[in-house]
Structure formats: structure tokens, C-alpha cells
Amino acid sequence: MKLIINGESQEVTSATLALLLEELAYDHDFLATARNGDLVTAEDRSACQLQSGDRIEILSPMQGG
């Protein structure tokens, strides 16, 4: 299915947000996630069903200065 992830269109196979993070190789412990502008907590990612056209934001902390 086609999703907009961090502003870029991507074709993915994952049905849930938790599976999407695994597919994209994100470290689950240090992320903030949103679907269509709504925050999705770490506890809710497994139940968050994705649909084609969803806008997903994935934010992770960066080191540096």
C-alpha cells in the first residue's frame, strides 16, 4: 500500500504501525509516531491499522549540536 511517511510517498506491506516500524527498521524505544496528525502512543501501535493514503510521521531523537 502507498503511505506518506515523513512527507515522502512510499510503498509498504505492513498492516499496522508497529509492523511498519519494523519494516522500516526503526528502533521502537525512542520514537514519537503520528497517523494523519494524531499521536499514536507506543502501546497503541500494534492496534493502529494503516490504510492506503495515510500520512505517517516518525520522529526520533538526534545527537549532535
mmCIF file as Biopython writes it, N, C-alpha, C and O atoms, coordinates in Angstrom:
data_model
#
loop_
_atom_site.group_PDB
_atom_site.id
_atom_site.type_symbol
_atom_site.label_atom_id
_atom_site.label_alt_id
_atom_site.label_comp_id
_atom_site.label_asym_id
_atom_site.label_entity_id
_atom_site.label_seq_id
_atom_site.pdbx_PDB_ins_code
_atom_site.Cartn_x
_atom_site.Cartn_y
_atom_site.Cartn_z
_atom_site.occupancy
_atom_site.B_iso_or_equiv
_atom_site.auth_seq_id
_atom_site.auth_asym_id
_atom_site.pdbx_PDB_model_num
ATOM 1   N N  . MET A ? 1  ? 0.839  -1.173 0.000  1.0 0.0 1  A 1 
ATOM 2   C CA . MET A ? 1  ? 0.000  0.000  0.000  1.0 0.0 1  A 1 
ATOM 3   C C  . MET A ? 1  ? 0.886  1.239  0.000  1.0 0.0 1  A 1 
ATOM 4   O O  . MET A ? 1  ? 2.046  1.184  0.410  1.0 0.0 1  A 1 
ATOM 5   N N  . LYS A ? 2  ? 0.344  2.329  -0.453 1.0 0.0 2  A 1 
ATOM 6   C CA . LYS A ? 2  ? 1.106  3.579  -0.534 1.0 0.0 2  A 1 
ATOM 7   C C  . LYS A ? 2  ? 0.771  4.465  0.661  1.0 0.0 2  A 1 
ATOM 8   O O  . LYS A ? 2  ? -0.395 4.762  0.922  1.0 0.0 2  A 1 
ATOM 9   N N  . LEU A ? 3  ? 1.814  4.885  1.386  1.0 0.0 3  A 1 
ATOM 10  C CA . LEU A ? 3  ? 1.691  5.791  2.525  1.0 0.0 3  A 1 
ATOM 11  C C  . LEU A ? 3  ? 2.572  7.011  2.295  1.0 0.0 3  A 1 
ATOM 12  O O  . LEU A ? 3  ? 3.514  6.971  1.504  1.0 0.0 3  A 1 
ATOM 13  N N  . ILE A ? 4  ? 2.258  8.083  2.988  1.0 0.0 4  A 1 
ATOM 14  C CA . ILE A ? 4  ? 3.131  9.262  3.025  1.0 0.0 4  A 1 
ATOM 15  C C  . ILE A ? 4  ? 3.850  9.198  4.368  1.0 0.0 4  A 1 
ATOM 16  O O  . ILE A ? 4  ? 3.239  9.405  5.416  1.0 0.0 4  A 1 
ATOM 17  N N  . ILE A ? 5  ? 5.142  8.911  4.331  1.0 0.0 5  A 1 
ATOM 18  C CA . ILE A ? 5  ? 5.920  8.752  5.560  1.0 0.0 5  A 1 
ATOM 19  C C  . ILE A ? 5  ? 6.931  9.883  5.650  1.0 0.0 5  A 1 
ATOM 20  O O  . ILE A ? 5  ? 7.816  10.017 4.804  1.0 0.0 5  A 1 
ATOM 21  N N  . ASN A ? 6  ? 6.783  10.689 6.683  1.0 0.0 6  A 1 
ATOM 22  C CA . ASN A ? 6  ? 7.638  11.874 6.875  1.0 0.0 6  A 1 
ATOM 23  C C  . ASN A ? 6  ? 7.708  12.709 5.601  1.0 0.0 6  A 1 
ATOM 24  O O  . ASN A ? 6  ? 8.773  13.189 5.213  1.0 0.0 6  A 1 
ATOM 25  N N  . GLY A ? 7  ? 6.552  12.871 4.960  1.0 0.0 7  A 1 
ATOM 26  C CA . GLY A ? 7  ? 6.445  13.737 3.789  1.0 0.0 7  A 1 
ATOM 27  C C  . GLY A ? 7  ? 6.803  13.095 2.458  1.0 0.0 7  A 1 
ATOM 28  O O  . GLY A ? 7  ? 6.717  13.753 1.421  1.0 0.0 7  A 1 
ATOM 29  N N  . GLU A ? 8  ? 7.200  11.831 2.462  1.0 0.0 8  A 1 
ATOM 30  C CA . GLU A ? 8  ? 7.595  11.157 1.224  1.0 0.0 8  A 1 
ATOM 31  C C  . GLU A ? 8  ? 6.697  9.956  0.957  1.0 0.0 8  A 1 
ATOM 32  O O  . GLU A ? 8  ? 6.413  9.172  1.863  1.0 0.0 8  A 1 
ATOM 33  N N  . SER A ? 9  ? 6.260  9.816  -0.272 1.0 0.0 9  A 1 
ATOM 34  C CA . SER A ? 9  ? 5.433  8.682  -0.660 1.0 0.0 9  A 1 
ATOM 35  C C  . SER A ? 9  ? 6.276  7.416  -0.699 1.0 0.0 9  A 1 
ATOM 36  O O  . SER A ? 9  ? 7.350  7.387  -1.299 1.0 0.0 9  A 1 
ATOM 37  N N  . GLN A ? 10 ? 5.763  6.353  -0.039 1.0 0.0 10 A 1 
ATOM 38  C CA . GLN A ? 10 ? 6.472  5.075  -0.005 1.0 0.0 10 A 1 
ATOM 39  C C  . GLN A ? 10 ? 5.479  3.939  -0.163 1.0 0.0 10 A 1 
ATOM 40  O O  . GLN A ? 10 ? 4.346  4.024  0.310  1.0 0.0 10 A 1 
ATOM 41  N N  . GLU A ? 11 ? 5.901  2.890  -0.821 1.0 0.0 11 A 1 
ATOM 42  C CA . GLU A ? 11 ? 5.116  1.669  -0.960 1.0 0.0 11 A 1 
ATOM 43  C C  . GLU A ? 11 ? 5.573  0.696  0.118  1.0 0.0 11 A 1 
ATOM 44  O O  . GLU A ? 11 ? 6.757  0.365  0.194  1.0 0.0 11 A 1 
ATOM 45  N N  . VAL A ? 12 ? 4.636  0.230  0.959  1.0 0.0 12 A 1 
ATOM 46  C CA . VAL A ? 12 ? 4.966  -0.670 2.069  1.0 0.0 12 A 1 
ATOM 47  C C  . VAL A ? 12 ? 3.979  -1.836 2.100  1.0 0.0 12 A 1 
ATOM 48  O O  . VAL A ? 12 ? 2.952  -1.812 1.422  1.0 0.0 12 A 1 
ATOM 49  N N  . THR A ? 13 ? 4.307  -2.859 2.897  1.0 0.0 13 A 1 
ATOM 50  C CA . THR A ? 13 ? 3.431  -4.024 3.018  1.0 0.0 13 A 1 
ATOM 51  C C  . THR A ? 13 ? 2.793  -4.147 4.391  1.0 0.0 13 A 1 
ATOM 52  O O  . THR A ? 13 ? 1.896  -4.972 4.569  1.0 0.0 13 A 1 
ATOM 53  N N  . SER A ? 14 ? 3.212  -3.374 5.348  1.0 0.0 14 A 1 
ATOM 54  C CA . SER A ? 14 ? 2.756  -3.508 6.738  1.0 0.0 14 A 1 
ATOM 55  C C  . SER A ? 14 ? 1.312  -3.067 6.919  1.0 0.0 14 A 1 
ATOM 56  O O  . SER A ? 14 ? 0.873  -2.081 6.328  1.0 0.0 14 A 1 
ATOM 57  N N  . ALA A ? 15 ? 0.576  -3.814 7.747  1.0 0.0 15 A 1 
ATOM 58  C CA . ALA A ? 15 ? -0.834 -3.516 8.012  1.0 0.0 15 A 1 
ATOM 59  C C  . ALA A ? 15 ? -1.033 -2.655 9.254  1.0 0.0 15 A 1 
ATOM 60  O O  . ALA A ? 15 ? -2.072 -2.012 9.400  1.0 0.0 15 A 1 
ATOM 61  N N  . THR A ? 16 ? -0.034 -2.636 10.161 1.0 0.0 16 A 1 
ATOM 62  C CA . THR A ? 16 ? -0.152 -1.833 11.378 1.0 0.0 16 A 1 
ATOM 63  C C  . THR A ? 16 ? 1.072  -0.927 11.518 1.0 0.0 16 A 1 
ATOM 64  O O  . THR A ? 16 ? 2.101  -1.134 10.874 1.0 0.0 16 A 1 
ATOM 65  N N  . LEU A ? 17 ? 0.930  0.065  12.363 1.0 0.0 17 A 1 
ATOM 66  C CA . LEU A ? 17 ? 2.042  0.981  12.590 1.0 0.0 17 A 1 
ATOM 67  C C  . LEU A ? 17 ? 3.235  0.257  13.213 1.0 0.0 17 A 1 
ATOM 68  O O  . LEU A ? 17 ? 4.379  0.546  12.863 1.0 0.0 17 A 1 
ATOM 69  N N  . ALA A ? 18 ? 2.988  -0.668 14.120 1.0 0.0 18 A 1 
ATOM 70  C CA . ALA A ? 18 ? 4.088  -1.421 14.734 1.0 0.0 18 A 1 
ATOM 71  C C  . ALA A ? 18 ? 4.859  -2.213 13.679 1.0 0.0 18 A 1 
ATOM 72  O O  . ALA A ? 18 ? 6.090  -2.222 13.683 1.0 0.0 18 A 1 
ATOM 73  N N  . LEU A ? 19 ? 4.142  -2.870 12.784 1.0 0.0 19 A 1 
ATOM 74  C CA . LEU A ? 19 ? 4.804  -3.629 11.716 1.0 0.0 19 A 1 
ATOM 75  C C  . LEU A ? 19 ? 5.543  -2.709 10.747 1.0 0.0 19 A 1 
ATOM 76  O O  . LEU A ? 19 ? 6.599  -3.068 10.225 1.0 0.0 19 A 1 
ATOM 77  N N  . LEU A ? 20 ? 4.986  -1.529 10.510 1.0 0.0 20 A 1 
ATOM 78  C CA . LEU A ? 20 ? 5.654  -0.566 9.630  1.0 0.0 20 A 1 
ATOM 79  C C  . LEU A ? 20 ? 7.002  -0.157 10.203 1.0 0.0 20 A 1 
ATOM 80  O O  . LEU A ? 20 ? 7.987  -0.070 9.470  1.0 0.0 20 A 1 
ATOM 81  N N  . LEU A ? 21 ? 7.052  0.095  11.502 1.0 0.0 21 A 1 
ATOM 82  C CA . LEU A ? 21 ? 8.319  0.483  12.129 1.0 0.0 21 A 1 
ATOM 83  C C  . LEU A ? 21 ? 9.361  -0.620 11.988 1.0 0.0 21 A 1 
ATOM 84  O O  . LEU A ? 21 ? 10.543 -0.340 11.789 1.0 0.0 21 A 1 
ATOM 85  N N  . GLU A ? 22 ? 8.922  -1.875 12.092 1.0 0.0 22 A 1 
ATOM 86  C CA . GLU A ? 22 ? 9.844  -2.996 11.880 1.0 0.0 22 A 1 
ATOM 87  C C  . GLU A ? 22 ? 10.282 -3.058 10.419 1.0 0.0 22 A 1 
ATOM 88  O O  . GLU A ? 22 ? 11.463 -3.251 10.130 1.0 0.0 22 A 1 
ATOM 89  N N  . GLU A ? 23 ? 9.334  -2.895 9.501  1.0 0.0 23 A 1 
ATOM 90  C CA . GLU A ? 23 ? 9.661  -2.935 8.072  1.0 0.0 23 A 1 
ATOM 91  C C  . GLU A ? 23 ? 10.687 -1.863 7.703  1.0 0.0 23 A 1 
ATOM 92  O O  . GLU A ? 23 ? 11.566 -2.093 6.871  1.0 0.0 23 A 1 
ATOM 93  N N  . LEU A ? 24 ? 10.567 -0.696 8.326  1.0 0.0 24 A 1 
ATOM 94  C CA . LEU A ? 24 ? 11.480 0.420  8.032  1.0 0.0 24 A 1 
ATOM 95  C C  . LEU A ? 24 ? 12.706 0.432  8.941  1.0 0.0 24 A 1 
ATOM 96  O O  . LEU A ? 24 ? 13.532 1.340  8.847  1.0 0.0 24 A 1 
ATOM 97  N N  . ALA A ? 25 ? 12.835 -0.564 9.818  1.0 0.0 25 A 1 
ATOM 98  C CA . ALA A ? 25 ? 13.989 -0.755 10.703 1.0 0.0 25 A 1 
ATOM 99  C C  . ALA A ? 25 ? 14.200 0.409  11.678 1.0 0.0 25 A 1 
ATOM 100 O O  . ALA A ? 25 ? 15.326 0.864  11.878 1.0 0.0 25 A 1 
ATOM 101 N N  . TYR A ? 26 ? 13.108 0.881  12.277 1.0 0.0 26 A 1 
ATOM 102 C CA . TYR A ? 26 ? 13.208 1.904  13.316 1.0 0.0 26 A 1 
ATOM 103 C C  . TYR A ? 26 ? 13.341 1.232  14.673 1.0 0.0 26 A 1 
ATOM 104 O O  . TYR A ? 26 ? 12.790 0.154  14.894 1.0 0.0 26 A 1 
ATOM 105 N N  . ASP A ? 27 ? 14.079 1.874  15.591 1.0 0.0 27 A 1 
ATOM 106 C CA . ASP A ? 27 ? 14.186 1.419  16.971 1.0 0.0 27 A 1 
ATOM 107 C C  . ASP A ? 27 ? 12.936 1.908  17.701 1.0 0.0 27 A 1 
ATOM 108 O O  . ASP A ? 27 ? 12.756 3.114  17.873 1.0 0.0 27 A 1 
ATOM 109 N N  . HIS A ? 28 ? 12.082 0.999  18.128 1.0 0.0 28 A 1 
ATOM 110 C CA . HIS A ? 28 ? 10.791 1.337  18.726 1.0 0.0 28 A 1 
ATOM 111 C C  . HIS A ? 28 ? 10.888 2.107  20.035 1.0 0.0 28 A 1 
ATOM 112 O O  . HIS A ? 28 ? 9.948  2.816  20.392 1.0 0.0 28 A 1 
ATOM 113 N N  . ASP A ? 29 ? 11.980 1.991  20.750 1.0 0.0 29 A 1 
ATOM 114 C CA . ASP A ? 29 ? 12.056 2.548  22.093 1.0 0.0 29 A 1 
ATOM 115 C C  . ASP A ? 29 ? 12.174 4.066  22.145 1.0 0.0 29 A 1 
ATOM 116 O O  . ASP A ? 29 ? 11.824 4.668  23.160 1.0 0.0 29 A 1 
ATOM 117 N N  . PHE A ? 30 ? 12.644 4.684  21.106 1.0 0.0 30 A 1 
ATOM 118 C CA . PHE A ? 30 ? 12.924 6.115  21.153 1.0 0.0 30 A 1 
ATOM 119 C C  . PHE A ? 30 ? 12.239 6.846  20.022 1.0 0.0 30 A 1 
ATOM 120 O O  . PHE A ? 30 ? 12.889 7.559  19.259 1.0 0.0 30 A 1 
ATOM 121 N N  . LEU A ? 31 ? 10.909 6.674  19.901 1.0 0.0 31 A 1 
ATOM 122 C CA . LEU A ? 31 ? 10.176 7.275  18.799 1.0 0.0 31 A 1 
ATOM 123 C C  . LEU A ? 31 ? 8.914  7.970  19.279 1.0 0.0 31 A 1 
ATOM 124 O O  . LEU A ? 31 ? 8.339  7.629  20.313 1.0 0.0 31 A 1 
ATOM 125 N N  . ALA A ? 32 ? 8.505  8.955  18.495 1.0 0.0 32 A 1 
ATOM 126 C CA . ALA A ? 32 ? 7.165  9.520  18.591 1.0 0.0 32 A 1 
ATOM 127 C C  . ALA A ? 32 ? 6.527  9.260  17.233 1.0 0.0 32 A 1 
ATOM 128 O O  . ALA A ? 32 ? 7.163  9.459  16.198 1.0 0.0 32 A 1 
ATOM 129 N N  . THR A ? 33 ? 5.272  8.816  17.231 1.0 0.0 33 A 1 
ATOM 130 C CA . THR A ? 33 ? 4.611  8.482  15.975 1.0 0.0 33 A 1 
ATOM 131 C C  . THR A ? 33 ? 3.234  9.144  15.901 1.0 0.0 33 A 1 
ATOM 132 O O  . THR A ? 33 ? 2.570  9.367  16.914 1.0 0.0 33 A 1 
ATOM 133 N N  . ALA A ? 34 ? 2.830  9.451  14.661 1.0 0.0 34 A 1 
ATOM 134 C CA . ALA A ? 34 ? 1.501  10.015 14.425 1.0 0.0 34 A 1 
ATOM 135 C C  . ALA A ? 34 ? 0.944  9.450  13.129 1.0 0.0 34 A 1 
ATOM 136 O O  . ALA A ? 34 ? 1.684  9.165  12.188 1.0 0.0 34 A 1 
ATOM 137 N N  . ARG A ? 35 ? -0.373 9.293  13.097 1.0 0.0 35 A 1 
ATOM 138 C CA . ARG A ? 35 ? -1.087 8.846  11.894 1.0 0.0 35 A 1 
ATOM 139 C C  . ARG A ? 35 ? -2.130 9.903  11.577 1.0 0.0 35 A 1 
ATOM 140 O O  . ARG A ? 35 ? -3.008 10.188 12.393 1.0 0.0 35 A 1 
ATOM 141 N N  . ASN A ? 36 ? -2.030 10.479 10.397 1.0 0.0 36 A 1 
ATOM 142 C CA . ASN A ? 36 ? -2.963 11.522 9.949  1.0 0.0 36 A 1 
ATOM 143 C C  . ASN A ? 36 ? -3.101 12.646 10.970 1.0 0.0 36 A 1 
ATOM 144 O O  . ASN A ? 36 ? -4.195 13.158 11.206 1.0 0.0 36 A 1 
ATOM 145 N N  . GLY A ? 37 ? -1.971 13.021 11.571 1.0 0.0 37 A 1 
ATOM 146 C CA . GLY A ? 37 ? -1.929 14.137 12.504 1.0 0.0 37 A 1 
ATOM 147 C C  . GLY A ? 37 ? -2.268 13.804 13.941 1.0 0.0 37 A 1 
ATOM 148 O O  . GLY A ? 37 ? -2.185 14.673 14.809 1.0 0.0 37 A 1 
ATOM 149 N N  . ASP A ? 38 ? -2.652 12.554 14.216 1.0 0.0 38 A 1 
ATOM 150 C CA . ASP A ? 38 ? -2.997 12.147 15.579 1.0 0.0 38 A 1 
ATOM 151 C C  . ASP A ? 38 ? -1.876 11.322 16.184 1.0 0.0 38 A 1 
ATOM 152 O O  . ASP A ? 38 ? -1.391 10.371 15.571 1.0 0.0 38 A 1 
ATOM 153 N N  . LEU A ? 39 ? -1.466 11.692 17.399 1.0 0.0 39 A 1 
ATOM 154 C CA . LEU A ? 39 ? -0.417 10.962 18.107 1.0 0.0 39 A 1 
ATOM 155 C C  . LEU A ? 39 ? -0.833 9.511  18.309 1.0 0.0 39 A 1 
ATOM 156 O O  . LEU A ? 39 ? -1.975 9.229  18.670 1.0 0.0 39 A 1 
ATOM 157 N N  . VAL A ? 40 ? 0.103  8.590  18.072 1.0 0.0 40 A 1 
ATOM 158 C CA . VAL A ? 40 ? -0.121 7.170  18.350 1.0 0.0 40 A 1 
ATOM 159 C C  . VAL A ? 40 ? 0.935  6.758  19.365 1.0 0.0 40 A 1 
ATOM 160 O O  . VAL A ? 40 ? 2.130  6.768  19.070 1.0 0.0 40 A 1 
ATOM 161 N N  . THR A ? 41 ? 0.489  6.399  20.557 1.0 0.0 41 A 1 
ATOM 162 C CA . THR A ? 41 ? 1.420  6.013  21.611 1.0 0.0 41 A 1 
ATOM 163 C C  . THR A ? 41 ? 2.048  4.654  21.300 1.0 0.0 41 A 1 
ATOM 164 O O  . THR A ? 41 ? 1.530  3.891  20.485 1.0 0.0 41 A 1 
ATOM 165 N N  . ALA A ? 42 ? 3.153  4.369  21.950 1.0 0.0 42 A 1 
ATOM 166 C CA . ALA A ? 42 ? 3.845  3.094  21.745 1.0 0.0 42 A 1 
ATOM 167 C C  . ALA A ? 42 ? 2.913  1.916  22.042 1.0 0.0 42 A 1 
ATOM 168 O O  . ALA A ? 42 ? 2.971  0.891  21.362 1.0 0.0 42 A 1 
ATOM 169 N N  . GLU A ? 43 ? 2.062  2.062  23.046 1.0 0.0 43 A 1 
ATOM 170 C CA . GLU A ? 43 ? 1.148  0.989  23.425 1.0 0.0 43 A 1 
ATOM 171 C C  . GLU A ? 43 ? 0.082  0.732  22.360 1.0 0.0 43 A 1 
ATOM 172 O O  . GLU A ? 43 ? -0.440 -0.379 22.267 1.0 0.0 43 A 1 
ATOM 173 N N  . ASP A ? 44 ? -0.247 1.744  21.559 1.0 0.0 44 A 1 
ATOM 174 C CA . ASP A ? 44 ? -1.322 1.633  20.568 1.0 0.0 44 A 1 
ATOM 175 C C  . ASP A ? 44 ? -0.839 1.294  19.159 1.0 0.0 44 A 1 
ATOM 176 O O  . ASP A ? 44 ? -1.662 1.105  18.263 1.0 0.0 44 A 1 
ATOM 177 N N  . ARG A ? 45 ? 0.452  1.214  18.946 1.0 0.0 45 A 1 
ATOM 178 C CA . ARG A ? 45 ? 0.970  0.993  17.592 1.0 0.0 45 A 1 
ATOM 179 C C  . ARG A ? 45 ? 0.565  -0.348 16.993 1.0 0.0 45 A 1 
ATOM 180 O O  . ARG A ? 45 ? 0.329  -0.435 15.788 1.0 0.0 45 A 1 
ATOM 181 N N  . SER A ? 46 ? 0.482  -1.379 17.797 1.0 0.0 46 A 1 
ATOM 182 C CA . SER A ? 46 ? 0.098  -2.700 17.281 1.0 0.0 46 A 1 
ATOM 183 C C  . SER A ? 46 ? -1.350 -2.726 16.815 1.0 0.0 46 A 1 
ATOM 184 O O  . SER A ? 46 ? -1.688 -3.476 15.899 1.0 0.0 46 A 1 
ATOM 185 N N  . ALA A ? 47 ? -2.207 -1.923 17.428 1.0 0.0 47 A 1 
ATOM 186 C CA . ALA A ? 47 ? -3.621 -1.878 17.071 1.0 0.0 47 A 1 
ATOM 187 C C  . ALA A ? 47 ? -3.932 -0.823 16.009 1.0 0.0 47 A 1 
ATOM 188 O O  . ALA A ? 47 ? -5.051 -0.768 15.501 1.0 0.0 47 A 1 
ATOM 189 N N  . CYS A ? 48 ? -2.956 0.008  15.674 1.0 0.0 48 A 1 
ATOM 190 C CA . CYS A ? 48 ? -3.159 1.097  14.717 1.0 0.0 48 A 1 
ATOM 191 C C  . CYS A ? 48 ? -3.103 0.546  13.286 1.0 0.0 48 A 1 
ATOM 192 O O  . CYS A ? 48 ? -2.023 0.345  12.731 1.0 0.0 48 A 1 
ATOM 193 N N  . GLN A ? 49 ? -4.280 0.306  12.699 1.0 0.0 49 A 1 
ATOM 194 C CA . GLN A ? 49 ? -4.384 -0.223 11.346 1.0 0.0 49 A 1 
ATOM 195 C C  . GLN A ? 49 ? -4.094 0.879  10.332 1.0 0.0 49 A 1 
ATOM 196 O O  . GLN A ? 49 ? -4.597 1.996  10.456 1.0 0.0 49 A 1 
ATOM 197 N N  . LEU A ? 50 ? -3.290 0.560  9.341  1.0 0.0 50 A 1 
ATOM 198 C CA . LEU A ? 50 ? -2.926 1.516  8.301  1.0 0.0 50 A 1 
ATOM 199 C C  . LEU A ? 50 ? -3.799 1.315  7.071  1.0 0.0 50 A 1 
ATOM 200 O O  . LEU A ? 50 ? -4.219 0.200  6.760  1.0 0.0 50 A 1 
ATOM 201 N N  . GLN A ? 51 ? -4.063 2.422  6.377  1.0 0.0 51 A 1 
ATOM 202 C CA . GLN A ? 51 ? -4.817 2.386  5.131  1.0 0.0 51 A 1 
ATOM 203 C C  . GLN A ? 51 ? -4.054 3.171  4.086  1.0 0.0 51 A 1 
ATOM 204 O O  . GLN A ? 51 ? -3.358 4.136  4.402  1.0 0.0 51 A 1 
ATOM 205 N N  . SER A ? 52 ? -4.189 2.752  2.845  1.0 0.0 52 A 1 
ATOM 206 C CA . SER A ? 52 ? -3.514 3.443  1.754  1.0 0.0 52 A 1 
ATOM 207 C C  . SER A ? 52 ? -3.851 4.932  1.808  1.0 0.0 52 A 1 
ATOM 208 O O  . SER A ? 52 ? -5.011 5.309  1.970  1.0 0.0 52 A 1 
ATOM 209 N N  . GLY A ? 53 ? -2.827 5.771  1.673  1.0 0.0 53 A 1 
ATOM 210 C CA . GLY A ? 53 ? -3.007 7.216  1.707  1.0 0.0 53 A 1 
ATOM 211 C C  . GLY A ? 53 ? -2.770 7.839  3.068  1.0 0.0 53 A 1 
ATOM 212 O O  . GLY A ? 53 ? -2.713 9.064  3.178  1.0 0.0 53 A 1 
ATOM 213 N N  . ASP A ? 54 ? -2.627 7.020  4.118  1.0 0.0 54 A 1 
ATOM 214 C CA . ASP A ? 54 ? -2.360 7.573  5.447  1.0 0.0 54 A 1 
ATOM 215 C C  . ASP A ? 54 ? -1.066 8.379  5.440  1.0 0.0 54 A 1 
ATOM 216 O O  . ASP A ? 54 ? -0.118 8.066  4.721  1.0 0.0 54 A 1 
ATOM 217 N N  . ARG A ? 55 ? -1.056 9.426  6.263  1.0 0.0 55 A 1 
ATOM 218 C CA . ARG A ? 55 ? 0.153  10.225 6.484  1.0 0.0 55 A 1 
ATOM 219 C C  . ARG A ? 55 ? 0.745  9.805  7.820  1.0 0.0 55 A 1 
ATOM 220 O O  . ARG A ? 55 ? 0.107  9.940  8.865  1.0 0.0 55 A 1 
ATOM 221 N N  . ILE A ? 56 ? 1.968  9.297  7.778  1.0 0.0 56 A 1 
ATOM 222 C CA . ILE A ? 56 ? 2.650  8.808  8.981  1.0 0.0 56 A 1 
ATOM 223 C C  . ILE A ? 56 ? 3.851  9.702  9.264  1.0 0.0 56 A 1 
ATOM 224 O O  . ILE A ? 56 ? 4.654  9.993  8.377  1.0 0.0 56 A 1 
ATOM 225 N N  . GLU A ? 57 ? 3.955  10.124 10.505 1.0 0.0 57 A 1 
ATOM 226 C CA . GLU A ? 57 ? 5.132  10.881 10.955 1.0 0.0 57 A 1 
ATOM 227 C C  . GLU A ? 57 ? 5.861  10.029 11.984 1.0 0.0 57 A 1 
ATOM 228 O O  . GLU A ? 57 ? 5.251  9.508  12.917 1.0 0.0 57 A 1 
ATOM 229 N N  . ILE A ? 58 ? 7.166  9.895  11.807 1.0 0.0 58 A 1 
ATOM 230 C CA . ILE A ? 58 ? 8.006  9.141  12.727 1.0 0.0 58 A 1 
ATOM 231 C C  . ILE A ? 58 ? 9.154  10.054 13.138 1.0 0.0 58 A 1 
ATOM 232 O O  . ILE A ? 58 ? 9.974  10.448 12.309 1.0 0.0 58 A 1 
ATOM 233 N N  . LEU A ? 59 ? 9.204  10.381 14.410 1.0 0.0 59 A 1 
ATOM 234 C CA . LEU A ? 59 ? 10.244 11.274 14.918 1.0 0.0 59 A 1 
ATOM 235 C C  . LEU A ? 59 ? 11.128 10.510 15.883 1.0 0.0 59 A 1 
ATOM 236 O O  . LEU A ? 59 ? 10.646 9.812  16.775 1.0 0.0 59 A 1 
ATOM 237 N N  . SER A ? 60 ? 12.435 10.656 15.686 1.0 0.0 60 A 1 
ATOM 238 C CA . SER A ? 60 ? 13.389 10.028 16.600 1.0 0.0 60 A 1 
ATOM 239 C C  . SER A ? 60 ? 14.412 11.065 17.012 1.0 0.0 60 A 1 
ATOM 240 O O  . SER A ? 60 ? 14.730 11.968 16.237 1.0 0.0 60 A 1 
ATOM 241 N N  . PRO A ? 61 ? 14.939 10.944 18.245 1.0 0.0 61 A 1 
ATOM 242 C CA . PRO A ? 61 ? 15.917 11.923 18.720 1.0 0.0 61 A 1 
ATOM 243 C C  . PRO A ? 61 ? 17.219 11.828 17.919 1.0 0.0 61 A 1 
ATOM 244 O O  . PRO A ? 61 ? 17.605 10.761 17.440 1.0 0.0 61 A 1 
ATOM 245 N N  . MET A ? 62 ? 17.878 12.982 17.792 1.0 0.0 62 A 1 
ATOM 246 C CA . MET A ? 62 ? 19.170 13.042 17.091 1.0 0.0 62 A 1 
ATOM 247 C C  . MET A ? 62 ? 20.212 13.551 18.058 1.0 0.0 62 A 1 
ATOM 248 O O  . MET A ? 62 ? 19.931 14.394 18.910 1.0 0.0 62 A 1 
ATOM 249 N N  . GLN A ? 63 ? 21.422 13.031 17.919 1.0 0.0 63 A 1 
ATOM 250 C CA . GLN A ? 63 ? 22.525 13.531 18.730 1.0 0.0 63 A 1 
ATOM 251 C C  . GLN A ? 63 ? 23.302 14.569 17.930 1.0 0.0 63 A 1 
ATOM 252 O O  . GLN A ? 63 ? 23.247 14.610 16.701 1.0 0.0 63 A 1 
ATOM 253 N N  . GLY A ? 64 ? 23.999 15.372 18.640 1.0 0.0 64 A 1 
ATOM 254 C CA . GLY A ? 64 ? 24.831 16.374 17.973 1.0 0.0 64 A 1 
ATOM 255 C C  . GLY A ? 64 ? 24.554 17.746 18.524 1.0 0.0 64 A 1 
ATOM 256 O O  . GLY A ? 64 ? 23.787 17.914 19.472 1.0 0.0 64 A 1 
ATOM 257 N N  . GLY A ? 65 ? 25.190 18.724 17.918 1.0 0.0 65 A 1 
ATOM 258 C CA . GLY A ? 65 ? 24.980 20.066 18.459 1.0 0.0 65 A 1 
ATOM 259 C C  . GLY A ? 65 ? 25.283 21.114 17.520 1.0 0.0 65 A 1 
ATOM 260 O O  . GLY A ? 65 ? 25.150 22.293 17.846 1.0 0.0 65 A 1 
#
